[in-house]
Amino acid sequence: MKRCKSLSDDLVARLPAASNMKSREYTIYDRAVSVFGVRVRDTGHKSYILMTKRKGRPLRMTIGAVQHMTCDAARQRALDHLATDCGASSDPAITLGALVAGRWHDEHLMRCKPSTQRTYRNMLQNQLIPNFGTMQLDAITREAIADWFDRFSQTAPGNANRGLILLNQILNFAVRHGLLARNVAAGLTKNKGKKLTRFLSGEELARLYHVMDEHVADCPRTERKQGRDIVRLLILTGCRKGEILRLRWDEIDGDRLRLKDSKTGPREVHLSLSARAILDRHKRATRSHAGGHGSQYRDGYVFPSKICPDQPITSIESFWYAVRQRAGLDDVRLHDLRHTFASHAVMSGVPLPVVARLLGHSKISMTMRYAHVGDAQAAAAAELVGARVAELLDVP
């Protein structure tokens, strides 16, 4: 069986000689680029290699000795070779892994937003490359894709849908560039998603705020204070979770956020007085640490990781789980706070096009899910207008 690890200089240096494993040689492949690996001989000599194919036949290419280059440099050289090989050949024997690492990477992935690139790379590394990376494009069957999709769907139906969409994109790319006759994944049925628009009532919001204050008072650690500020900002701005977790100080401009990378691209978020007060208080509370972290509190992350201060916090799930349990809101997800913001905006009479702008929706159709929230207000308004007109016309 092919052995894969996340190759690095440190890991490669620690690999034992093949003689220690009673073998003449062995190869460890890279999880990120599955056709790239390091070969270790019985003498202890190590070299980076690239496994590719020519006219359907396996071909092993030596990139260079380990002592002469870093792992990252060797991996990049492998990617460069794959890109050249993929771009110059319409050989159907090319593997999905080679296509992804080469031409698709350069012509498609690198044009995507950074957040999209991260999402695609995770899906490739965890699902598509392990299942299809070494297969020739024309050897990938509809049955194999359906079998993988069914297995993935048993544990993560939503992620399975996203994986299938990405695989379709890659195969369509291959078809457009003459590397594949047709996309065998086209038309496969995705899992039906649950359209959830759970939002918190005024009483539930008040309860959540009270519980968060209690949770912080019980143990006023930085992580809890940070979690409370993040949840409050999600409620007050309607931002997506990632937009707040990855917020930087230089994206705060007075009464608005100028987000450089949101789901729909750069966008502005107007801040209410309450939201600005949270950010101002948070900045005052963290300013005392500025001496230890240089310019972090001028252009770094607003909510930095405790372990790596130059990186953003990645999750507040433990905080959220604790407070929602305590508040009796077990069915509420963090994303429902965005629904809450939108729903209360509609109930307050804010027109849907304005709500769409507040949420950063690229299409008004995405905002229409909240239209029913204002039905009661619309019915009451209709009664009011009807009664007024009837009074003017002197009719019952």
C-alpha positions as CSV (number, residue, x, y, z in Angstrom):
1,M,0.0,0.0,0.0
2,K,1.2,3.5,-0.8
3,R,2.4,5.3,2.3
4,C,1.7,9.0,2.5
5,K,2.8,11.6,5.0
6,S,2.9,15.4,5.1
7,L,6.5,15.7,4.0
8,S,8.8,18.3,5.5
9,D,12.5,18.7,6.0
10,D,12.3,17.5,9.6
11,L,10.3,14.4,8.8
12,V,12.6,13.5,5.9
13,A,15.6,13.9,8.1
14,R,14.2,11.4,10.6
15,L,13.3,8.7,8.1
16,P,15.4,5.6,8.9
17,A,17.6,3.8,6.3
18,A,15.8,1.0,4.3
19,S,18.1,-1.6,5.9
20,N,16.5,-0.8,9.3
21,M,13.2,-1.9,7.7
22,K,14.7,-5.0,6.1
23,S,14.3,-3.6,2.6
24,R,16.5,-2.4,-0.2
25,E,14.5,0.8,-0.5
26,Y,11.1,2.3,0.3
27,T,9.2,5.5,-0.7
28,I,7.1,7.9,1.3
29,Y,4.7,10.0,-0.7
30,D,3.4,13.5,0.1
31,R,-0.1,14.0,1.2
32,A,-0.4,17.3,-0.5
33,V,1.1,16.2,-3.9
34,S,0.5,12.5,-4.0
35,V,2.9,11.8,-6.9
36,F,5.8,13.5,-5.2
37,G,7.8,11.6,-2.6
38,V,11.1,10.7,-1.0
39,R,12.9,7.4,-1.8
40,V,15.1,6.0,1.0
41,R,17.7,3.3,0.1
42,D,19.3,0.7,2.3
43,T,22.5,2.8,2.5
44,G,20.5,5.7,4.0
45,H,20.7,7.8,0.8
46,K,17.6,9.8,0.3
47,S,16.3,11.4,-2.9
48,Y,13.1,13.2,-3.9
49,I,11.2,11.6,-6.7
50,L,8.2,12.2,-8.9
51,M,5.9,9.4,-10.1
52,T,4.2,10.3,-13.4
53,K,3.2,8.5,-16.6
54,R,4.1,8.5,-20.3
55,K,1.6,7.0,-22.7
56,G,0.0,5.1,-19.8
57,R,3.2,3.6,-18.4
58,P,4.6,4.5,-15.0
59,L,7.6,6.7,-15.0
60,R,9.7,7.6,-11.9
61,M,11.8,10.7,-12.2
62,T,14.5,11.7,-9.7
63,I,14.3,15.3,-8.7
64,G,17.5,15.5,-6.6
65,A,19.3,14.3,-3.5
66,V,17.8,15.4,-0.1
67,Q,21.1,16.9,1.0
68,H,21.1,19.3,-2.0
69,M,17.6,20.8,-1.6
70,T,14.8,21.5,0.8
71,C,11.6,19.6,0.8
72,D,9.7,22.7,-0.3
73,A,12.1,23.4,-3.2
74,A,11.8,19.8,-4.4
75,R,8.0,19.8,-4.2
76,Q,7.9,23.1,-6.2
77,R,10.2,21.5,-8.8
78,A,7.8,18.6,-9.0
79,L,4.9,20.9,-9.5
80,D,6.7,22.9,-12.2
81,H,7.4,19.6,-14.1
82,L,3.8,18.5,-13.8
83,A,2.6,21.9,-15.0
84,T,4.9,21.7,-18.0
85,D,4.0,18.1,-18.7
86,C,0.3,18.8,-18.4
87,G,0.4,21.9,-20.5
88,A,2.4,20.4,-23.3
89,S,0.5,17.1,-23.6
90,S,-3.1,16.1,-24.4
91,D,-2.2,12.5,-23.3
92,P,-5.4,11.0,-21.7
93,A,-3.0,9.0,-19.4
94,I,-2.4,12.1,-17.3
95,T,-3.7,11.6,-13.7
96,L,-6.1,13.8,-11.9
97,G,-3.3,14.5,-9.4
98,A,-1.0,15.7,-12.1
99,L,-3.7,17.9,-13.6
100,V,-4.6,19.5,-10.3
101,A,-0.9,20.1,-9.4
102,G,-0.1,21.6,-12.8
103,R,-2.4,23.3,-15.2
104,W,-5.6,23.5,-13.1
105,H,-3.5,24.9,-10.2
106,D,-2.0,27.7,-12.4
107,E,-5.0,28.5,-14.6
108,H,-7.9,28.1,-12.2
109,L,-7.0,27.7,-8.5
110,M,-4.6,30.7,-8.4
111,R,-7.3,32.9,-9.7
112,C,-9.6,32.1,-6.8
113,K,-9.9,34.2,-3.6
114,P,-7.5,33.1,-0.8
115,S,-10.4,31.7,1.3
116,T,-11.7,29.7,-1.7
117,Q,-8.1,28.4,-2.3
118,R,-8.0,27.2,1.3
119,T,-11.3,25.4,1.0
120,Y,-10.4,23.7,-2.3
121,R,-7.0,22.6,-1.0
122,N,-8.6,21.0,2.1
123,M,-11.1,19.1,-0.1
124,L,-8.3,18.0,-2.5
125,Q,-6.0,16.9,0.3
126,N,-8.6,15.1,2.4
127,Q,-10.9,13.6,-0.3
128,L,-10.2,14.0,-4.0
129,I,-6.5,13.3,-4.2
130,P,-6.6,10.2,-1.8
131,N,-9.5,8.7,-3.8
132,F,-8.7,9.8,-7.4
133,G,-5.3,11.4,-7.5
134,T,-3.4,8.5,-9.0
135,M,-6.1,7.5,-11.5
136,Q,-5.8,8.4,-15.2
137,L,-8.5,10.9,-16.2
138,D,-10.1,8.5,-18.7
139,A,-10.0,5.7,-16.1
140,I,-12.2,7.6,-13.6
141,T,-15.7,6.1,-13.9
142,R,-19.1,7.4,-13.0
143,E,-19.5,4.3,-10.8
144,A,-16.3,5.1,-8.9
145,I,-17.4,8.7,-8.3
146,A,-20.9,7.6,-7.2
147,D,-19.4,5.1,-4.8
148,W,-17.1,7.7,-3.2
149,F,-19.9,10.2,-3.0
150,D,-22.2,7.7,-1.2
151,R,-19.5,6.8,1.3
152,F,-18.7,10.5,2.0
153,S,-22.4,11.4,2.2
154,Q,-22.9,9.0,5.1
155,T,-20.8,11.1,7.4
156,A,-20.9,14.6,5.8
157,P,-23.6,15.1,3.2
158,G,-23.0,18.8,2.9
159,N,-19.3,18.4,2.4
160,A,-19.9,15.5,0.0
161,N,-21.9,18.0,-2.2
162,R,-19.1,20.5,-2.1
163,G,-16.6,17.8,-3.0
164,L,-18.7,16.7,-6.0
165,I,-19.0,20.2,-7.2
166,L,-15.2,20.7,-7.1
167,L,-14.6,17.4,-8.9
168,N,-17.1,18.5,-11.6
169,Q,-15.1,21.7,-12.0
170,I,-11.8,19.9,-12.4
171,L,-13.3,17.4,-14.9
172,N,-15.0,20.1,-16.9
173,F,-11.6,21.9,-17.0
174,A,-10.1,18.8,-18.4
175,V,-12.8,18.5,-21.1
176,R,-12.4,22.2,-22.1
177,H,-8.6,21.7,-22.6
178,G,-8.9,18.5,-24.6
179,L,-7.6,16.2,-21.9
180,L,-10.8,14.3,-21.5
181,A,-13.7,13.4,-23.9
182,R,-16.5,14.0,-21.4
183,N,-17.2,14.6,-17.7
184,V,-18.5,11.4,-16.3
185,A,-19.6,13.1,-13.0
186,A,-22.0,15.4,-14.8
187,G,-25.6,15.0,-13.7
188,L,-24.9,13.0,-10.5
189,T,-27.6,13.9,-7.9
190,K,-26.4,15.8,-4.9
191,N,-27.8,15.4,-1.4
192,K,-30.8,17.6,-0.5
193,G,-29.8,20.3,1.9
194,K,-31.8,21.4,4.9
195,K,-32.9,25.0,4.4
196,L,-32.6,26.3,7.9
197,T,-33.5,29.9,8.8
198,R,-33.5,29.6,12.6
199,F,-33.3,33.0,14.2
200,L,-33.4,34.2,17.8
201,S,-36.3,36.1,19.3
202,G,-35.8,39.2,21.4
203,E,-36.2,37.1,24.6
204,E,-33.7,34.5,23.3
205,L,-31.2,37.2,22.4
206,A,-31.5,38.8,25.9
207,R,-31.0,35.4,27.5
208,L,-27.9,34.7,25.4
209,Y,-26.3,38.0,26.3
210,H,-27.0,37.4,30.0
211,V,-25.6,33.9,29.9
212,M,-22.4,35.0,28.0
213,D,-21.8,37.6,30.8
214,E,-22.2,35.0,33.4
215,H,-19.9,32.6,31.6
216,V,-17.2,35.2,31.5
217,A,-17.7,36.3,35.1
218,D,-17.3,32.6,36.2
219,C,-13.9,32.5,34.6
220,P,-12.7,35.8,33.1
221,R,-10.1,34.2,30.8
222,T,-9.1,36.0,27.5
223,E,-10.6,33.1,25.5
224,R,-14.0,33.6,27.0
225,K,-13.9,37.4,26.7
226,Q,-12.8,37.0,23.1
227,G,-15.6,34.5,22.4
228,R,-18.2,36.9,23.8
229,D,-17.0,39.8,21.7
230,I,-17.0,37.6,18.5
231,V,-20.6,36.4,19.2
232,R,-21.8,39.9,19.9
233,L,-20.2,41.2,16.7
234,L,-21.8,38.4,14.7
235,I,-25.2,39.4,16.1
236,L,-24.7,43.2,15.6
237,T,-23.2,43.1,12.1
238,G,-24.7,40.0,10.4
239,C,-21.2,39.1,9.2
240,R,-20.1,35.6,8.3
241,K,-18.1,33.8,11.1
242,G,-14.9,33.8,9.0
243,E,-15.2,37.5,8.3
244,I,-15.0,38.3,12.0
245,L,-12.5,35.6,13.0
246,R,-10.1,36.8,10.3
247,L,-10.8,40.5,10.8
248,R,-7.6,42.7,10.9
249,W,-7.2,46.1,12.6
250,D,-6.4,47.8,9.3
251,E,-9.8,46.7,8.0
252,I,-11.5,48.9,10.6
253,D,-12.2,52.4,9.3
254,G,-14.2,54.5,11.7
255,D,-17.8,53.5,11.4
256,R,-17.3,50.6,9.0
257,L,-15.3,47.5,8.2
258,R,-13.6,47.4,4.8
259,L,-13.2,43.7,4.4
260,K,-10.6,42.7,1.8
261,D,-11.7,39.1,1.4
262,S,-15.3,38.0,2.0
263,K,-17.2,35.2,0.4
264,T,-18.3,37.6,-2.4
265,G,-15.1,39.6,-2.6
266,P,-14.2,42.9,-0.9
267,R,-17.1,44.6,0.8
268,E,-18.0,47.3,3.3
269,V,-19.8,46.6,6.6
270,H,-21.4,49.5,8.4
271,L,-21.0,49.4,12.1
272,S,-23.6,50.4,14.6
273,L,-22.6,52.3,17.8
274,S,-22.9,49.1,19.8
275,A,-20.6,47.2,17.4
276,R,-18.0,50.1,17.4
277,A,-18.1,50.1,21.2
278,I,-17.2,46.4,21.3
279,L,-14.2,46.9,19.0
280,D,-13.1,50.1,20.9
281,R,-13.2,48.3,24.2
282,H,-11.4,45.2,22.8
283,K,-8.7,47.4,21.4
284,R,-8.2,49.2,24.8
285,A,-8.0,45.8,26.5
286,T,-5.4,44.4,24.2
287,R,-3.3,47.6,23.7
288,S,-1.2,46.8,26.8
289,H,0.2,43.8,25.0
290,A,1.4,45.8,22.0
291,G,5.0,46.1,23.4
292,G,5.3,42.3,23.2
293,H,4.0,42.0,19.6
294,G,5.2,45.0,17.8
295,S,2.7,46.3,15.2
296,Q,0.2,43.5,15.8
297,Y,-2.3,45.8,17.3
298,R,-2.1,48.2,14.4
299,D,-2.2,45.9,11.4
300,G,-2.5,42.3,12.9
301,Y,-5.6,40.3,13.6
302,V,-8.3,41.7,15.9
303,F,-8.8,38.2,17.4
304,P,-5.4,36.5,17.3
305,S,-4.6,32.9,18.1
306,K,-3.3,32.4,21.6
307,I,-0.7,29.9,20.4
308,C,0.3,31.9,17.2
309,P,-0.4,35.6,17.7
310,D,0.4,36.4,14.1
311,Q,-2.4,34.1,13.0
312,P,-6.2,34.5,13.6
313,I,-8.3,32.4,16.0
314,T,-9.7,29.5,14.0
315,S,-12.7,28.5,16.2
316,I,-14.9,29.5,19.1
317,E,-16.9,26.3,19.1
318,S,-16.1,25.3,22.7
319,F,-17.2,28.7,23.9
320,W,-20.3,28.6,21.7
321,Y,-21.2,25.1,22.8
322,A,-21.0,26.0,26.5
323,V,-23.1,29.2,26.3
324,R,-25.8,27.8,24.0
325,Q,-26.2,24.8,26.3
326,R,-26.4,27.1,29.3
327,A,-28.9,29.3,27.6
328,G,-31.1,26.4,26.4
329,L,-30.4,27.1,22.7
330,D,-29.1,23.7,21.7
331,D,-30.4,24.0,18.2
332,V,-28.8,27.3,17.4
333,R,-25.7,27.4,15.2
334,L,-23.2,30.3,15.0
335,H,-24.4,30.9,11.4
336,D,-28.0,31.4,12.8
337,L,-26.8,34.7,14.3
338,R,-26.5,36.0,10.8
339,H,-30.0,34.8,10.1
340,T,-31.0,36.6,13.3
341,F,-29.5,39.9,12.1
342,A,-31.3,39.6,8.8
343,S,-34.6,38.5,10.2
344,H,-34.8,41.4,12.7
345,A,-33.8,43.8,10.0
346,V,-36.8,42.6,7.8
347,M,-39.1,42.7,10.8
348,S,-38.0,46.3,11.5
349,G,-39.1,47.3,8.0
350,V,-35.7,47.4,6.3
351,P,-36.3,46.7,2.5
352,L,-34.9,43.4,1.2
353,P,-32.4,45.1,-1.2
354,V,-30.9,47.0,1.7
355,V,-30.8,43.8,3.8
356,A,-29.0,42.1,0.8
357,R,-26.4,44.9,0.9
358,L,-26.0,44.6,4.7
359,L,-25.4,40.9,4.4
360,G,-23.1,41.1,1.4
361,H,-25.3,39.0,-0.8
362,S,-24.3,39.0,-4.5
363,K,-27.9,38.2,-5.6
364,I,-31.2,39.4,-4.2
365,S,-32.6,35.9,-4.6
366,M,-30.3,34.8,-1.6
367,T,-32.1,37.4,0.6
368,M,-35.6,36.3,-0.4
369,R,-35.5,33.5,2.1
370,Y,-36.2,36.2,4.7
371,A,-39.2,37.6,2.9
372,H,-41.7,35.5,4.9
373,V,-40.3,36.9,8.1
374,G,-42.1,40.2,7.4
375,D,-45.4,38.6,6.5
376,A,-47.0,39.6,9.7
377,Q,-45.9,43.2,9.4
378,A,-47.1,43.2,5.8
379,A,-50.5,41.8,6.8
380,A,-50.9,44.4,9.6
381,A,-49.9,47.2,7.1
382,A,-52.5,45.9,4.6
383,E,-55.2,46.1,7.2
384,L,-54.1,49.6,8.3
385,V,-54.1,50.9,4.7
386,G,-57.4,49.1,3.9
387,A,-59.1,50.6,6.9
388,R,-57.8,54.1,6.0
389,V,-59.0,53.8,2.4
390,A,-62.4,52.5,3.5
391,E,-62.7,55.4,5.9
392,L,-61.9,57.9,3.1
393,L,-64.5,56.3,0.8
394,D,-67.0,55.9,3.6
395,V,-67.4,52.2,2.9
396,P,-67.6,49.3,5.4
